[in-house]
Amino acid sequence: MDYGLTLGDWVVYTMWGVFGFLILDFVIAFARSFWSGAFNTTFLDYLKDIVFYVVPLNFILSMTTIDPTHYTLIVLYFIGGASVMIKYVTDIVRKFRTDLT
C-alpha cells in the first residue's frame, strides 16, 4: 500500500499547503468584507502573493535538475513553503484577533 511518503509526494503536499492557506486566508477576508457590506478589491493582493511566493517556489523546484547535490534546492523549497504557510497562519490569526478587540 502506497501512503505517499516519497520526496515527490511531499513536494506536492507542500504546494497544496501553500495554496490551501492562501485560499483559506482569501475566503476569510472575502467573507468578512461581504458581511460588513464593504466589498473591495483586496483579492488583487492575493494575485501579488502568487507572483511573490508561489512562482519563486516553482522556479526553485524547476532548477533542481541542475543542482549538483540534488537536495539543496529541495530543502530551500521546503523552507520557503513552510515560511509561506507560517505567514498565512499568522495573517489568519491576526484577522481573528483584530475581530475580537
Backbone as numpy.savetxt, mean C-alpha at the origin, in Angstrom:
# Nx Ny Nz CAx CAy CAz Cx Cy Cz
-0.27 -30.44 -0.52 -1.11 -29.27 -0.52 -0.21 -28.04 -0.52
-0.46 -27.13 -1.43 0.34 -25.92 -1.57 -0.33 -24.78 -0.80
0.36 -24.27 0.20 -0.19 -23.20 1.02 0.25 -21.83 0.57
1.04 -21.73 -0.48 1.46 -20.43 -0.98 2.47 -19.74 -0.10
3.53 -20.43 0.28 4.54 -19.84 1.14 5.86 -19.63 0.43
5.85 -19.63 -0.89 7.07 -19.38 -1.63 7.36 -17.89 -1.67
8.55 -17.54 -2.11 8.93 -16.13 -2.17 8.05 -15.36 -3.15
7.73 -15.98 -4.26 6.86 -15.33 -5.23 5.47 -15.07 -4.69
4.98 -15.99 -3.87 3.67 -15.79 -3.26 3.70 -14.63 -2.27
4.77 -14.52 -1.51 4.88 -13.42 -0.55 5.01 -12.07 -1.25
5.60 -12.05 -2.43 5.66 -10.81 -3.22 4.25 -10.38 -3.59
3.44 -11.34 -4.02 2.06 -11.03 -4.38 1.26 -10.60 -3.15
1.46 -11.29 -2.02 0.74 -10.93 -0.80 1.11 -9.53 -0.33
2.37 -9.15 -0.51 2.78 -7.79 -0.13 2.06 -6.75 -0.97
1.97 -6.98 -2.27 1.27 -6.02 -3.13 -0.23 -6.01 -2.82
-0.81 -7.16 -2.50 -2.21 -7.19 -2.07 -2.40 -6.38 -0.80
-1.46 -6.48 0.12 -1.55 -5.70 1.35 -1.48 -4.22 1.09
-0.58 -3.81 0.21 -0.45 -2.39 -0.13 -1.75 -1.89 -0.76
-2.26 -2.60 -1.75 -3.51 -2.18 -2.39 -4.70 -2.29 -1.44
-4.70 -3.30 -0.57 -5.80 -3.45 0.37 -5.89 -2.29 1.34
-4.75 -1.89 1.91 -4.76 -0.75 2.83 -5.03 0.55 2.09
-4.57 0.68 0.86 -4.87 1.88 0.07 -6.36 1.98 -0.17
-7.00 0.88 -0.54 -8.43 0.89 -0.80 -9.21 1.12 0.49
-8.78 0.51 1.59 -9.45 0.70 2.86 -9.38 2.16 3.31
-8.22 2.77 3.15 -8.08 4.19 3.49 -8.96 5.05 2.60
-9.05 4.72 1.33 -9.91 5.47 0.41 -11.38 5.31 0.78
-11.82 4.11 1.09 -13.22 3.88 1.43 -13.60 4.63 2.70
-12.71 4.63 3.68 -12.99 5.37 4.92 -13.09 6.86 4.64
-12.15 7.39 3.86 -12.18 8.83 3.53 -13.41 9.17 2.70
-13.77 8.30 1.76 -14.94 8.55 0.93 -16.22 8.50 1.75
-16.33 7.51 2.64 -17.54 7.40 3.46 -17.68 8.59 4.40
-16.57 9.03 4.98 -16.65 10.19 5.87 -17.06 11.45 5.12
-16.51 11.64 3.91 -16.89 12.84 3.15 -18.32 12.72 2.63
-18.76 11.50 2.32 -20.13 11.30 1.84 -21.14 11.58 2.95
-20.88 11.06 4.15 -21.83 11.26 5.24 -21.80 12.67 5.79
-20.70 13.37 5.62 -20.67 14.76 6.08 -21.29 15.70 5.05
-21.52 15.21 3.84 -22.15 16.01 2.80 -21.19 16.92 2.07
-19.91 16.73 2.28 -18.90 17.59 1.65 -18.03 16.73 0.75
-18.55 16.37 -0.41 -17.78 15.55 -1.33 -16.73 16.42 -2.02
-15.50 15.98 -1.95 -14.42 16.70 -2.62 -13.57 15.69 -3.38
-12.59 16.18 -4.08 -11.78 15.32 -4.95 -10.51 14.85 -4.23
-10.68 14.25 -3.08 -9.52 13.75 -2.35 -8.98 12.47 -2.97
-9.73 11.87 -3.89 -9.25 10.65 -4.51 -8.05 10.91 -5.40
-7.80 12.15 -5.77 -6.61 12.46 -6.57 -5.33 12.22 -5.76
-5.42 12.36 -4.45 -4.27 12.04 -3.61 -3.94 10.55 -3.68
-4.95 9.71 -3.85 -4.70 8.28 -3.94 -4.05 7.91 -5.27
-4.37 8.63 -6.32 -3.68 8.42 -7.59 -2.21 8.81 -7.47
-1.95 9.89 -6.73 -0.57 10.29 -6.46 0.15 9.24 -5.63
-0.55 8.64 -4.67 0.06 7.59 -3.85 0.42 6.37 -4.69
-0.39 6.05 -5.67 -0.06 4.94 -6.56 1.22 5.24 -7.33
1.35 6.47 -7.79 2.56 6.83 -8.54 3.78 6.87 -7.63
3.62 7.35 -6.40 4.76 7.51 -5.51 5.12 6.25 -4.74
4.17 5.33 -4.53 4.43 4.15 -3.70 4.39 2.84 -4.48
3.36 2.65 -5.29 3.18 1.35 -5.96 4.10 1.21 -7.16
4.21 2.23 -7.97 5.07 2.15 -9.16 6.54 1.92 -8.78
7.09 2.61 -7.75 8.48 2.28 -7.38 8.64 0.85 -6.88
7.63 0.33 -6.17 7.72 -1.07 -5.74 7.75 -2.01 -6.94
6.93 -1.73 -7.93 6.94 -2.55 -9.14 8.25 -2.39 -9.91
8.81 -1.20 -9.89 10.09 -0.97 -10.55 11.21 -1.75 -9.87
11.21 -1.72 -8.53 12.20 -2.50 -7.78 12.05 -3.98 -8.10
10.83 -4.43 -8.16 10.57 -5.84 -8.44 11.00 -6.23 -9.85
10.84 -5.32 -10.80 11.24 -5.63 -12.17 12.75 -5.65 -12.35
13.48 -5.03 -11.43 14.94 -5.00 -11.54 15.61 -6.18 -10.84
14.86 -7.09 -10.26 15.46 -8.21 -9.54 16.21 -9.16 -10.46
15.92 -9.16 -11.74 16.63 -10.05 -12.66 18.08 -9.62 -12.85
18.39 -8.34 -12.65 19.76 -7.88 -12.83 20.51 -7.76 -11.50
19.86 -8.16 -10.40 20.50 -8.13 -9.09 21.44 -9.32 -8.96
22.73 -9.09 -8.74 23.66 -10.22 -8.66 23.46 -11.09 -7.42
22.91 -10.53 -6.34 22.70 -11.33 -5.13 21.36 -12.07 -5.15
20.45 -11.65 -5.99 19.10 -12.22 -6.15 18.19 -11.99 -4.96
18.67 -11.33 -3.91 17.81 -11.09 -2.75 17.82 -9.65 -2.25
18.78 -8.87 -2.66 18.88 -7.51 -2.14 17.66 -6.68 -2.51
17.28 -6.70 -3.77 16.13 -5.90 -4.20 14.82 -6.48 -3.69
14.75 -7.78 -3.49 13.53 -8.37 -2.94 13.36 -7.96 -1.48
14.46 -7.92 -0.73 14.38 -7.45 0.65 13.99 -5.98 0.67
14.54 -5.18 -0.23 14.17 -3.77 -0.33 12.69 -3.63 -0.69
12.18 -4.51 -1.55 10.77 -4.51 -1.92 9.90 -4.79 -0.70
10.27 -5.79 0.10 9.48 -6.12 1.29 9.52 -5.01 2.32
10.67 -4.38 2.49 10.77 -3.25 3.42 9.91 -2.09 2.93
9.97 -1.81 1.64 9.14 -0.74 1.08 7.66 -1.04 1.18
7.28 -2.28 0.90 5.87 -2.66 1.01 5.37 -2.58 2.44
6.19 -3.03 3.39 5.79 -2.95 4.80 5.68 -1.50 5.26
6.58 -0.65 4.79 6.51 0.76 5.20 5.29 1.45 4.62
4.89 1.09 3.40 3.67 1.67 2.82 2.44 1.20 3.60
2.42 -0.07 3.97 1.29 -0.57 4.75 1.23 0.10 6.12
2.38 0.32 6.76 2.41 1.01 8.05 1.93 2.44 7.89
2.29 3.08 6.79 1.83 4.45 6.52 0.32 4.52 6.45
-0.30 3.56 5.75 -1.75 3.57 5.63 -2.43 3.20 6.94
-1.85 2.31 7.72 -2.44 1.98 9.02 -2.41 3.20 9.92
-1.31 3.94 9.93 -1.25 5.14 10.76 -2.21 6.21 10.26
-2.39 6.31 8.94 -3.38 7.26 8.41 -4.79 6.90 8.83
-5.11 5.60 8.80 -6.45 5.15 9.19 -6.67 5.41 10.68
-5.68 5.10 11.50 -5.80 5.35 12.94 -5.94 6.83 13.22
-5.19 7.65 12.50 -5.28 9.10 12.68 -6.67 9.62 12.31
-7.28 9.05 11.27 -8.63 9.49 10.88 -9.64 9.17 11.97
-9.51 8.00 12.60 -10.45 7.65 13.65 -10.18 8.43 14.93
-8.94 8.78 15.20 -8.64 9.57 16.40 -9.14 11.00 16.25
-9.06 11.57 15.07 -9.57 12.92 14.88 -11.09 12.92 14.95
-11.71 11.78 14.65 -13.16 11.68 14.74 -13.60 11.64 16.19
-12.78 11.09 17.08 -13.15 10.98 18.48 -12.94 12.27 19.26
-12.04 13.13 18.78 -11.77 14.37 19.52 -12.62 15.50 19.04
